[in-house]
């Protein structure tokens, strides 16, 4: 009788001791590697693969990365793209994150050995970048900064806000719900399109905790409109004569004015205009990690820092490292993509289009992330079939994932947010996607669904 070939299936412990699997275990962990080996052994027992192919099949089935997140190249032309993580970090910020990944002096003074202020370097960098702010604090996102501010200043009291600023941000989160979660009562004043100073003044009373000024960053109201500026709001007082704090949410995180975005607020200008504190996001136009920034009056910022909720909302050492490196470091990728001109982009797009035999079309990119709605970013894109756009976003071994967009029935590959040294990767991915589409057209079959 011939020997059962299944007896020659390699043992699990034998494979785990092989150098390729030892290296994979160090990178991915023993459970993941063992699971891949067992699955390959089961295939061999079922006769799907010969026993000698078990090791190769197990190695081939291992994930390419330690997490399920897949790096992508953003060829959509949307600079701050929420679905792909908003701002990409600069090389200096990435270096800072790597440095902070191990033990680090996040709360220690190495000179004295005593405990120090958490993230002192990042907060000092923010104060240097915005001299009009006497205090700074970082929490885990923009919504958290606003929640902390309204909780510390108005829990159990009233927050006065214009009806024209009752915004809904991404994924259905609404400002009224956010404020209500803090235990504060929302006091709406004015109308959707017109709010006057007297509307605020009439609403101020002993129960007023703060006035909230929100920049409606993801929409615009044009026409018959009136809004109240911070210069006027800063003078509001309660019946006892005490000043009412003005919390100003600028959203996108500009620290200083950007001439390209004249209608987008920045922390410096709004503090000078009269905001008590400004809240903003760190991973939008600032170009850093996800964080919520609080800048402004030192006493009020300290009040927020000492509130019990601040502990639950604090950022980790990786965020603090990336934030400091972003604020102090070179121009981040978001700013470079935002300010790339059509003339600068055209030669790169021409090279890509010529290499692929495709057409170049004029396009308008977008700021994204709820910032600067309606502001076009003129540029150029390579036109590709819609089916190629679908193919580009499907991970394939050895081929980078590229996100393009579909507009007017055409696929568009926009290099605005692609680092120049990755153009060759975009070309490689496009060749694979176009060849795949051509192959399916040749057989009369439809390309596989994404």
C-alpha positions as CSV (number, residue, x, y, z in Angstrom):
1,X,0.0,0.0,0.0
2,X,1.2,3.5,-0.8
3,X,1.8,5.9,2.1
4,X,-0.9,8.5,2.7
5,X,0.6,11.8,1.3
6,X,-1.1,13.7,4.2
7,X,1.5,12.1,6.5
8,X,4.1,14.3,4.8
9,X,2.3,17.5,5.7
10,X,4.8,19.5,7.8
11,X,4.2,19.9,11.5
12,X,3.1,23.2,12.9
13,X,6.0,23.5,15.4
14,X,8.5,22.6,12.7
15,X,7.2,25.4,10.4
16,X,7.1,27.9,13.3
17,X,10.8,27.2,13.9
18,X,11.7,27.9,10.2
19,X,13.5,31.3,9.8
20,X,10.8,32.8,7.5
21,X,8.1,32.0,10.0
22,X,10.2,33.2,12.9
23,X,10.7,36.6,11.2
24,X,6.9,36.7,10.5
25,X,6.2,35.9,14.1
26,X,8.4,38.8,15.2
27,X,6.5,41.2,12.9
28,X,2.9,39.9,13.2
29,X,2.7,37.8,16.3
30,X,2.5,34.1,16.9
31,X,-1.3,33.7,16.7
32,X,-1.5,35.2,13.3
33,X,1.3,33.1,11.9
34,X,0.1,29.9,13.5
35,X,-3.4,30.5,12.1
36,X,-2.0,30.9,8.6
37,X,0.0,27.6,8.9
38,X,-3.1,25.7,10.2
39,X,-5.2,27.0,7.3
40,X,-2.6,25.8,4.8
41,X,-2.3,22.4,6.5
42,X,-6.1,22.1,6.2
43,X,-5.9,22.8,2.5
44,X,-3.3,20.1,2.1
45,X,-5.5,17.6,4.0
46,X,-8.4,18.5,1.7
47,X,-6.2,17.8,-1.3
48,X,-6.3,21.4,-2.5
49,X,-2.5,21.8,-2.4
50,X,0.3,19.2,-2.2
51,X,2.0,18.9,1.2
52,X,5.3,20.4,-0.1
53,X,3.4,23.6,-0.8
54,X,2.1,24.2,2.7
55,X,4.9,26.5,3.8
56,X,4.7,28.6,0.7
57,X,0.9,28.9,0.9
58,X,1.1,29.8,4.6
59,X,3.6,32.5,3.9
60,X,1.7,33.9,1.0
61,X,-1.5,34.2,3.1
62,X,0.1,36.3,5.8
63,X,-1.0,39.9,5.9
64,X,1.4,42.4,4.3
65,X,1.2,44.7,7.3
66,X,0.9,44.6,11.0
67,X,-2.5,46.4,11.0
68,X,-5.5,46.2,8.7
69,X,-5.0,49.8,7.6
70,X,-3.8,50.0,4.0
71,X,-1.6,53.0,2.8
72,X,-3.2,54.8,-0.1
73,X,-2.1,57.5,-2.6
74,X,-4.6,60.3,-2.6
75,X,-5.2,61.3,-6.2
76,X,-8.7,62.7,-5.6
77,X,-7.6,66.3,-5.5
78,X,-9.2,66.7,-2.1
79,X,-6.5,67.9,0.3
80,X,-8.0,67.2,3.7
81,X,-9.8,64.0,2.9
82,X,-11.6,62.7,6.1
83,X,-12.1,59.2,4.7
84,X,-8.3,58.6,4.3
85,X,-7.2,60.2,7.6
86,X,-7.3,63.9,6.8
87,X,-3.7,65.4,7.0
88,X,-0.7,63.2,6.1
89,X,2.1,63.8,8.6
90,X,5.3,65.5,7.4
91,X,8.6,63.5,7.5
92,X,9.7,65.4,10.6
93,X,6.4,64.6,12.4
94,X,6.8,60.9,11.4
95,X,10.3,60.9,12.8
96,X,9.0,62.4,16.0
97,X,6.3,59.7,16.3
98,X,8.9,57.0,15.9
99,X,11.1,58.6,18.6
100,X,8.1,58.8,20.9
101,X,7.1,55.2,20.3
102,X,9.2,53.9,23.2
103,X,9.9,55.3,26.6
104,X,10.0,59.1,26.4
105,X,10.1,62.0,28.8
106,X,6.5,63.0,28.2
107,X,6.0,63.9,31.9
108,X,9.5,64.1,33.3
109,X,12.2,66.7,33.6
110,X,15.4,64.9,32.8
111,X,17.5,67.6,34.6
112,X,15.8,67.1,38.0
113,X,14.1,63.7,37.6
114,X,10.9,65.3,38.8
115,X,7.5,65.1,37.1
116,X,6.9,67.9,34.6
117,X,4.0,69.4,32.7
118,X,2.7,66.8,30.2
119,X,3.6,67.7,26.6
120,X,5.3,70.9,27.5
121,X,7.2,71.1,24.2
122,X,4.1,70.8,22.1
123,X,2.2,73.5,24.1
124,X,5.2,75.8,24.0
125,X,5.4,75.4,20.2
126,X,1.7,76.4,19.9
127,X,2.2,79.5,22.1
128,X,5.3,80.5,20.0
129,X,3.2,80.1,16.8
130,X,0.3,82.1,18.2
131,X,1.8,84.8,20.5
132,X,-1.7,86.3,21.1
133,X,-2.6,83.1,23.1
134,X,-1.4,83.2,26.7
135,X,-2.5,79.6,27.3
136,X,-2.6,76.4,25.2
137,X,-4.1,72.9,25.7
138,X,-4.3,69.8,23.4
139,X,-7.1,67.2,23.7
140,X,-7.9,64.3,21.4
141,X,-10.0,66.1,18.7
142,X,-11.8,69.3,17.7
143,X,-15.1,68.1,19.1
144,X,-13.5,67.2,22.4
145,X,-12.0,70.7,22.7
146,X,-15.5,72.2,22.2
147,X,-17.1,69.8,24.7
148,X,-14.4,70.5,27.3
149,X,-14.8,74.2,26.9
150,X,-18.6,74.3,27.2
151,X,-18.5,71.7,30.1
152,X,-16.0,73.7,32.1
153,X,-17.6,77.1,31.5
154,X,-21.3,76.3,31.2
155,X,-22.3,72.8,32.7
156,X,-25.7,73.3,34.2
157,X,-25.9,76.8,32.7
158,X,-26.6,78.3,29.3
159,X,-24.5,78.5,26.1
160,X,-25.7,81.3,23.9
161,X,-25.3,80.6,20.1
162,X,-26.7,82.1,16.9
163,X,-29.2,79.9,15.0
164,X,-27.1,80.5,11.9
165,X,-24.3,78.6,13.5
166,X,-26.1,75.5,14.5
167,X,-24.1,73.3,12.3
168,X,-24.0,69.6,11.6
169,X,-20.5,68.1,11.1
170,X,-19.5,64.8,9.6
171,X,-21.3,61.5,10.2
172,X,-24.4,63.2,11.5
173,X,-22.9,64.9,14.6
174,X,-24.9,68.0,15.4
175,X,-23.8,71.0,17.5
176,X,-27.0,71.0,19.7
177,X,-26.5,67.3,20.5
178,X,-22.8,68.0,21.3
179,X,-23.6,70.8,23.7
180,X,-26.5,69.0,25.3
181,X,-24.1,66.1,26.2
182,X,-22.1,68.5,28.4
183,X,-25.0,69.2,30.7
184,X,-25.3,72.8,29.4
185,X,-28.5,74.3,28.0
186,X,-28.4,75.7,24.5
187,X,-29.9,79.2,24.2
188,X,-30.5,80.0,20.5
189,X,-30.6,83.6,19.3
190,X,-31.4,85.3,16.0
191,X,-32.5,83.6,12.8
192,X,-30.8,81.3,10.3
193,X,-29.6,84.2,8.1
194,X,-29.6,87.3,10.5
195,X,-28.4,87.6,14.1
196,X,-27.8,91.0,15.7
197,X,-25.9,92.1,18.8
198,X,-29.2,92.9,20.6
199,X,-30.2,89.2,20.2
200,X,-27.2,88.2,22.2
201,X,-27.5,91.0,24.7
202,X,-31.2,90.1,25.4
203,X,-30.3,86.5,26.0
204,X,-27.4,87.2,28.5
205,X,-28.4,86.6,32.2
206,X,-27.1,85.2,35.4
207,X,-27.2,81.7,34.0
208,X,-25.1,82.4,31.0
209,X,-21.9,80.3,31.0
210,X,-20.5,81.4,27.7
211,X,-21.2,82.7,24.3
212,X,-20.3,80.3,21.5
213,X,-19.2,81.6,18.1
214,X,-19.0,78.8,15.5
215,X,-17.5,79.2,12.0
216,X,-19.8,77.3,9.6
217,X,-16.9,75.8,7.8
218,X,-18.8,73.2,5.7
219,X,-21.4,75.5,4.2
220,X,-22.0,79.2,3.3
221,X,-25.1,81.4,3.7
222,X,-25.2,84.2,1.1
223,X,-27.6,87.0,0.4
224,X,-29.6,88.8,3.1
225,X,-27.4,88.0,6.0
226,X,-26.1,89.6,9.2
227,X,-23.7,88.2,11.8
228,X,-22.1,89.6,14.9
229,X,-18.3,89.9,15.0
230,X,-16.1,89.0,17.9
231,X,-15.2,92.7,18.5
232,X,-18.9,93.2,19.6
233,X,-19.3,90.0,21.5
234,X,-16.3,90.6,23.6
235,X,-18.1,93.4,25.4
236,X,-21.1,91.4,26.6
237,X,-21.6,91.2,30.4
238,X,-23.9,89.5,32.8
239,X,-26.3,91.6,35.0
240,X,-23.6,91.6,37.7
241,X,-21.1,93.2,35.3
242,X,-18.9,90.1,34.9
243,X,-17.7,89.5,31.4
244,X,-19.1,86.6,29.4
245,X,-16.4,84.3,28.0
246,X,-16.6,83.9,24.2
247,X,-15.7,80.5,22.9
248,X,-14.8,80.6,19.2
249,X,-14.6,77.4,17.2
250,X,-12.7,78.0,14.0
251,X,-12.8,74.4,12.9
252,X,-10.0,73.8,10.4
253,X,-7.1,74.9,12.5
254,X,-5.3,77.7,10.7
255,X,-3.0,79.4,13.3
256,X,-2.4,82.5,11.1
257,X,-4.1,84.0,8.0
258,X,-3.7,82.2,4.7
259,X,-4.1,84.5,1.7
260,X,-5.3,81.6,-0.4
261,X,-8.3,81.2,2.0
262,X,-9.3,84.8,2.9
263,X,-12.7,83.7,4.4
264,X,-11.2,80.9,6.5
265,X,-10.7,82.0,10.2
266,X,-7.4,81.6,12.0
267,X,-6.6,81.5,15.7
268,X,-4.4,84.7,15.7
269,X,-7.0,86.9,14.1
270,X,-9.9,85.6,16.2
271,X,-8.0,86.0,19.4
272,X,-7.1,89.6,18.5
273,X,-10.7,90.2,17.6
274,X,-11.9,89.3,21.1
275,X,-12.3,85.6,21.5
276,X,-11.6,84.4,25.0
277,X,-10.5,81.0,23.7
278,X,-10.3,79.5,20.3
279,X,-10.9,75.8,19.6
280,X,-9.7,74.0,16.5
281,X,-8.6,70.7,14.9
282,X,-5.0,69.7,14.5
283,X,-5.4,67.3,11.5
284,X,-7.0,69.7,9.0
285,X,-5.3,72.9,7.7
286,X,-2.7,72.8,10.4
287,X,-1.5,69.6,8.8
288,X,-0.7,67.6,12.0
289,X,-2.2,64.7,13.9
290,X,-5.7,64.3,15.1
291,X,-6.0,66.7,18.1
292,X,-8.2,69.4,19.5
293,X,-6.5,72.7,20.2
294,X,-7.5,75.2,22.8
295,X,-5.7,78.6,22.6
296,X,-6.4,81.9,24.5
297,X,-6.8,83.3,27.9
298,X,-4.4,81.7,30.3
299,X,-6.8,81.6,33.3
300,X,-9.6,80.0,31.2
301,X,-7.3,77.5,29.6
302,X,-6.0,76.5,33.0
303,X,-9.6,76.1,34.2
304,X,-10.2,73.7,31.3
305,X,-6.9,71.8,32.0
306,X,-7.9,71.2,35.6
307,X,-11.4,70.0,34.8
308,X,-11.9,66.3,35.5
309,X,-13.1,65.7,31.9
310,X,-9.7,66.9,30.6
311,X,-8.1,63.7,31.8
312,X,-10.4,61.6,29.7
313,X,-9.8,63.7,26.7
314,X,-6.0,64.1,26.9
315,X,-3.7,63.1,24.0
316,X,-1.0,60.5,24.0
317,X,2.7,60.9,23.6
318,X,2.6,60.1,19.9
319,X,0.1,62.9,19.2
320,X,2.1,65.4,21.3
321,X,5.3,64.5,19.4
322,X,3.7,64.8,16.0
323,X,2.0,68.1,17.0
324,X,5.2,69.7,18.2
325,X,7.1,68.6,15.1
326,X,4.3,69.9,12.8
327,X,4.1,73.3,14.4
328,X,7.8,73.8,14.7
329,X,8.9,71.9,11.6
330,X,8.9,72.5,7.8
331,X,5.9,73.1,5.7
332,X,3.6,70.1,6.1
333,X,2.2,68.2,3.1
334,X,-1.3,69.7,3.5
335,X,0.1,73.2,3.0
336,X,2.2,72.1,0.0
337,X,-0.8,70.4,-1.7
338,X,-3.1,73.4,-0.9
339,X,-0.7,75.9,-2.5
340,X,0.4,73.8,-5.5
341,X,-0.5,75.9,-8.6
342,X,-1.9,74.6,-11.9
343,X,1.4,75.7,-13.6
344,X,3.4,73.6,-11.1
345,X,1.2,70.6,-11.5
346,X,0.9,70.6,-15.3
347,X,4.4,69.2,-16.2
348,X,4.0,66.2,-13.8
349,X,0.5,65.5,-15.2
350,X,1.7,65.7,-18.8
351,X,4.5,63.2,-18.1
352,X,2.0,60.8,-16.6
353,X,-0.5,61.2,-19.4
354,X,2.1,60.8,-22.1
355,X,3.5,57.6,-20.5
356,X,0.0,56.1,-20.5
357,X,-1.4,57.5,-23.7
358,X,-4.2,59.3,-21.9
359,X,-5.7,62.8,-22.1
360,X,-5.1,65.7,-19.7
361,X,-8.1,67.7,-18.5
362,X,-8.5,70.8,-16.4
363,X,-10.0,70.2,-12.9
364,X,-10.7,72.0,-9.6
365,X,-9.4,70.4,-6.4
366,X,-11.0,71.0,-3.0
367,X,-9.7,71.9,0.4
368,X,-11.9,69.3,2.1
369,X,-12.4,68.4,5.8
370,X,-15.2,70.9,6.0
371,X,-12.9,73.8,5.3
372,X,-13.2,76.7,2.7
373,X,-16.4,75.4,1.0
374,X,-16.7,76.6,-2.5
375,X,-13.0,77.5,-2.9
376,X,-11.6,75.8,-6.1
377,X,-8.0,74.7,-6.4
378,X,-7.3,74.9,-10.1
379,X,-5.2,72.0,-11.5
380,X,-5.0,69.2,-14.0
381,X,-5.8,65.5,-14.0
382,X,-5.2,62.5,-16.2
383,X,-8.5,61.1,-17.6
384,X,-9.1,57.4,-17.2
385,X,-12.1,55.0,-17.6
386,X,-14.4,54.9,-14.6
387,X,-13.7,51.2,-14.3
388,X,-10.0,52.0,-13.8
389,X,-10.9,54.1,-10.8
390,X,-12.5,51.2,-9.2
391,X,-9.6,48.9,-10.0
392,X,-7.1,51.4,-8.6
393,X,-8.6,51.2,-5.1
394,X,-8.4,47.4,-4.9
395,X,-5.2,46.2,-3.2
396,X,-3.0,44.0,-5.4
397,X,0.3,42.5,-4.4
398,X,3.2,44.8,-5.3
399,X,0.9,47.6,-6.6
400,X,0.1,50.7,-4.5
401,X,-3.5,51.6,-3.9
402,X,-4.5,54.8,-5.6
403,X,-7.7,56.8,-4.9
404,X,-9.0,58.8,-7.8
405,X,-12.4,60.4,-8.4
406,X,-15.2,60.2,-10.8
407,X,-16.7,63.4,-12.2
408,X,-18.9,64.0,-15.1
409,X,-18.7,60.3,-16.1
410,X,-14.9,60.4,-16.3
411,X,-12.3,59.0,-14.0
412,X,-9.8,61.6,-12.9
413,X,-6.3,61.1,-11.5
414,X,-5.2,64.3,-9.8
415,X,-1.6,64.6,-8.6
416,X,-2.2,67.6,-6.3
417,X,-1.8,65.5,-3.1
418,X,0.7,63.0,-4.5
419,X,4.4,63.7,-3.5
420,X,6.4,64.2,-6.7
421,X,8.6,61.2,-5.8
422,X,5.6,58.9,-5.9
423,X,4.5,59.7,-9.5
424,X,6.2,56.6,-10.7
425,X,4.1,54.6,-8.2
426,X,0.9,56.2,-9.6
427,X,2.0,55.3,-13.1
428,X,2.6,51.7,-12.1
429,X,-0.8,51.4,-10.5
430,X,-2.5,53.0,-13.5
431,X,-0.8,50.6,-15.9
432,X,-2.0,47.7,-13.9
433,X,-5.6,49.1,-13.7
434,X,-5.7,50.0,-17.4
435,X,-4.2,46.6,-18.5
436,X,-6.8,44.9,-16.3
437,X,-9.7,46.8,-17.9
438,X,-8.3,46.1,-21.4
439,X,-8.0,42.4,-20.6
440,X,-11.7,42.2,-19.5
441,X,-12.8,44.1,-22.6
442,X,-10.9,41.7,-24.8
443,X,-12.8,38.7,-23.3
444,X,-16.1,40.5,-23.3
445,X,-16.3,40.1,-19.5
446,X,-17.0,42.8,-17.0
447,X,-14.2,43.9,-14.6
448,X,-14.6,42.3,-11.2
449,X,-16.7,44.4,-8.7
450,X,-14.7,46.4,-6.2
